[in-house]
Amino acid sequence: MTPRSFAMVTTFYPPESFGGDGIYIQRLSRALIARGHRVSVIASHDAYRATGGRTARVDDDPTGPRVTRLASRWGVLSPLATQQTGRPVFQARAIEAALAAEDFDVIHFHNISLVGGPGVLSLGNAPVRLYTLHEHWLLCPMHVFWKNRRQLCDGKTCFSCQIRSGRPPQLWRYSSLLPDALRRIDLFLAPSRFTLEKHRSEGIDRPMAHLPNFVPDASVRVRAPESARFFYAGRLEASKGPDALIRASRTIQAEFRLAGDGPLLAELESAAQGLPNVRLLGRLKPDEVGREMEAATAVVVPSRCLETFGLTAAEAMMRGVPVVARRLGALTEIIEESGGGLLFERDEDLPEALTRLAADSGLAADLGRRGRAAAERSWREKNHIDAYEKHVEKLLAAKGRV
């Protein structure tokens, strides 16, 4: 493929990030650079601080993408203004300057919620504009259909939900701002078929393509643990379900290890008191997460919200480690199509699934082999970047930019 120039526009970028979207953008950027492309990233330092991010040393890799971290004199008021208006009120000029710094072939939008909202989609002059559906933010102000801070959405009452969730209501969602802005996007990329169909069913009729995420290559672990151990890695909040593991730990003779940080941390620490088989590990580096996965009987993904992919599950399967996940959203698709794990529905069903794996090493080994085969088939970097480049070249050709 001819070397191209890409601009990634996102709210969060490592190390100032919280979830899988930032990790994906970093991996995608590095993979494109390795193929001879040029990549720039525009992210919001102000948004990271406004959403509880702790000050971290930002030492961007000189061999990686050029990174512009937006920081205005307005501080946290800048992302708040974006959240309320749907536009980059205080950062429009800075974003425009970053997008004018190079003759970009592609502007790829990711999580735009606080970096500019729908208004950012009109900035820049690149001939091709992509948008990856990392979350369901285009459909849900809470991003993942988590209603009133306590349950999966069972009917849209967005105005009251935002208030009960402690967020100022976004009145712009009742205007034509969002649908008008989405017409600027040439192609939406969905990490799962579930996510693609969810957006289509909600009325987004723009061109879409299914492009599964990718995970780094990893060797299959040498041996499974002799004693039962279960591992969770992710944000510590109710929508992700880590508390379900604490309850399960009271009835299963196994070790439970939870990695991550978030608003549920204090509650989980309190619940874990007196439970010698539970350990909260805090935030871990990627290589540390990998080692924890390799030492686990299974990786547990108990999300109660609608995930768009399931990066943790895919990374576990790449190592030949089985996954136990809730039968919900894209996780159902990943487990059923790979055969690399077990599904459960309610919190009270989780102990049964974990007990099966703890008692049957043959089942765990078989699920691990199936997961690894699926990972090699579907989630390798080369497959993803090959498909990504084909989409880009097709769109550029349609715009006369061969």
ABEGO torsion letter per residue (X at the ends): XBBBBBBBBBABBOABBABAAAAAAAAAAAAAAAAGBBBBBBBBAAAAAAAGBBBBBBBBBAABBBBBBBBBAAEAAAAAAAAAAGBBAAAAAAAAAAAAABBBABBBBBBAAAAGEAAAAABEABABBBBBBABAAAABAAGAGBBGGABBBAEBBAAAAAAAAGBBBBAAAABAAAAAAAAABABBBBABAAAAAAAAAAGBABBBBBBBBBBBBBBBBABBBABBBBBBBEBBBAAAGAAAAAAAAAABBBBBBBBEBEAAAAAAAAAABGBAABBBAEBBBAAAAAAAAAABABBBBABABBBABGAAAAAAAAAGBBBBBBBBEAAAAAAAAAGABBBBABAAAAAAAAAAAAABAAAAAAAAAAAAAAAAAAABAAAAAAAAAAAAAAAAAAAGBX
